[in-house]
Each structure stands twice: as C-alpha cells, then as structure tokens.
Amino acid sequence: MEGWLSFLIFAGVFYLMMRFGCDAHMIHGGHGHHQHGDSMKPNDIDPVCGMNVEKEQGYGKMHEGHLFRFCSCDCLDKFESEPEKYLKGDES
C-alpha cells in the first residue's frame, strides 16, 4: 500500500509540474502567432520565431542595452547561442 501512495503522490506532483511549470504555455498553444494591434513594441516580438510576447509572459533577456522577449526556453537558448543571426534586420 505504501508503494501506491508514493506513486500517487509522485504522479500528482508530476501532473502539477507539467500543467503549471516551465513552458506550460506551450500546452495551450502559446507558440502560435497572436495579433495584439499596435500596442506591441518591436522588442515584444520574439526575434527567433516572430511570435508576439506579452510583458507578463515568456522570458526576457538584456542584450546590448535592449530587453528582448522570448516565447519559450528553446527560443531564448537559440538566441543566446547566436544573437547576431537573429538581429540581422534589427536597426535598434
């Protein structure tokens, strides 16, 4: 019985981490392109995938005095490995 209790507790913790943990927004279609009108600044657009990222969501990274926002850890990692590749067309 003790084994089942441990299993159920582990399963519950695993579910909570998958549901609300890092990158949970990916489950809900957070990687799609959303339209938010003209209120988005250029730095609110993920330079890797082009997705609009709201201030309360995603990940931020300061690069050469500018804050860039990323929709996921994967996009942030790609940017950190080759920032010049993703900022070619950026004039700021």
Secondary structure as UniProt FT lines:
FT   HELIX           2..20
FT   TURN            22..23
FT   HELIX           24..26
FT   TURN            27..31
FT   HELIX           37..39
FT   HELIX           42..44
FT   TURN            47..49
FT   TURN            55..56
FT   STRAND          59..63
FT   TURN            64..65
FT   STRAND          66..70
FT   HELIX           73..81
FT   HELIX           83..86
FT   TURN            88..89
//
